[in-house]
């Protein structure tokens, strides 16, 4: 993930340190893959919820009227896409192989990840 520019080593101060878990995930073709998950319970417990409501289906369909082109996006793998502001990265610190890392993009499990992505 470091080579893919998703996480980076962190040497600065932080009062937050979340555990890193590796969980098994079954793929569509039945294979088992490993998924890194940062245990963000402590951070999520003090994070103010930011609700961003989904538009009603009628609003979505009305907005398509009169257009010639449509685009459909598959957002089933939306995590690790939205960049995290530099000043917020220390909130997501985790330790692996005796080094401390921060994600550069929103990890799975962050309380407001979905609402942030929808904005």
C-alpha positions in Angstrom: 0.0 0.0 0.0 3.0 2.3 0.5 4.2 1.7 -3.0 0.6 2.4 -4.3 0.7 5.8 -2.5 -2.3 4.8 -0.2 -0.3 5.0 3.1 2.9 6.6 4.2 5.2 6.3 7.1 4.5 8.9 9.9 7.0 10.3 12.4 5.1 13.2 13.8 3.2 13.5 17.1 -0.2 11.8 17.6 -2.5 10.9 20.4 -4.3 8.4 18.2 -3.1 4.9 17.5 -5.5 2.4 16.0 -4.8 -1.3 15.6 -4.4 -2.8 12.1 -6.4 -6.0 11.4 -6.1 -8.3 8.5 -9.4 -9.9 7.7 -10.4 -12.5 5.1 -12.8 -11.4 2.4 -14.5 -13.8 -0.1 -14.3 -12.5 -3.7 -17.1 -12.8 -6.3 -15.4 -15.9 -7.8 -15.2 -17.6 -4.3 -11.5 -17.0 -3.6 -10.3 -15.7 -0.2 -8.4 -12.4 -0.2 -6.8 -10.5 2.7 -8.1 -7.0 3.4 -6.3 -4.5 5.7 -8.7 -2.8 8.2 -7.8 -0.1 10.6 -9.7 -0.5 13.9 -11.0 3.1 14.1 -13.3 2.6 17.1 -11.6 5.2 19.3 -11.5 7.9 16.5 -15.1 7.1 15.5 -16.3 7.4 19.1 -15.4 11.1 19.2 -16.1 11.9 15.5 -19.2 14.1 14.9 -21.5 12.4 12.5 -21.8 14.1 9.1 -24.9 13.0 7.4 -25.2 13.6 3.7 -28.6 12.3 2.6 -29.0 10.5 -0.7 -31.3 12.2 -3.2 -34.7 10.6 -3.7 -35.0 8.4 -6.8 -37.5 10.7 -8.4 -35.0 13.6 -8.2 -32.4 11.5 -9.8 -34.6 10.4 -12.6 -36.0 13.9 -13.2 -32.4 15.2 -13.5 -31.7 12.7 -16.3 -34.5 14.0 -18.5 -33.5 15.5 -21.8 -30.0 14.2 -21.7 -28.4 12.1 -24.5 -25.6 10.6 -22.4 -25.6 8.8 -19.1 -22.8 7.3 -17.0 -23.0 4.6 -14.4 -20.3 4.2 -11.8 -19.6 1.1 -9.8 -18.9 2.4 -6.3 -18.6 -1.0 -4.6 -14.9 -0.3 -4.0 -15.1 3.4 -3.1 -13.0 3.2 0.0 -9.3 4.2 -0.3 -10.4 6.7 -3.0 -11.0 10.1 -1.3 -7.9 11.9 -0.2 -7.5 12.8 3.5 -6.4 16.3 4.4 -2.8 16.4 5.7 -3.9 17.9 9.0 -6.4 15.0 9.6 -4.0 12.1 8.8 -2.6 11.7 12.3 -6.1 10.8 13.5 -5.8 7.5 11.5 -2.4 6.4 12.7 -1.7 2.6 12.9 1.3 0.5 13.6 2.7 -2.3 11.4 6.1 -3.9 11.4 7.4 -1.5 14.2 6.6 1.5 12.0 3.7 4.0 12.3 1.7 4.8 9.2 -1.1 7.1 8.2 -3.5 6.5 5.3 -3.5 9.2 2.5 -7.0 8.2 1.5 -10.1 7.4 3.5 -9.9 3.9 4.9 -12.8 1.4 5.3 -14.4 1.9 8.7 -14.0 5.7 9.1 -17.3 7.0 10.5 -17.9 9.7 7.8 -16.4 7.9 4.9 -19.6 7.4 3.0 -21.0 10.9 3.6 -17.6 12.4 2.6 -17.6 10.4 -0.6 -21.1 11.4 -1.5 -20.3 15.1 -1.3 
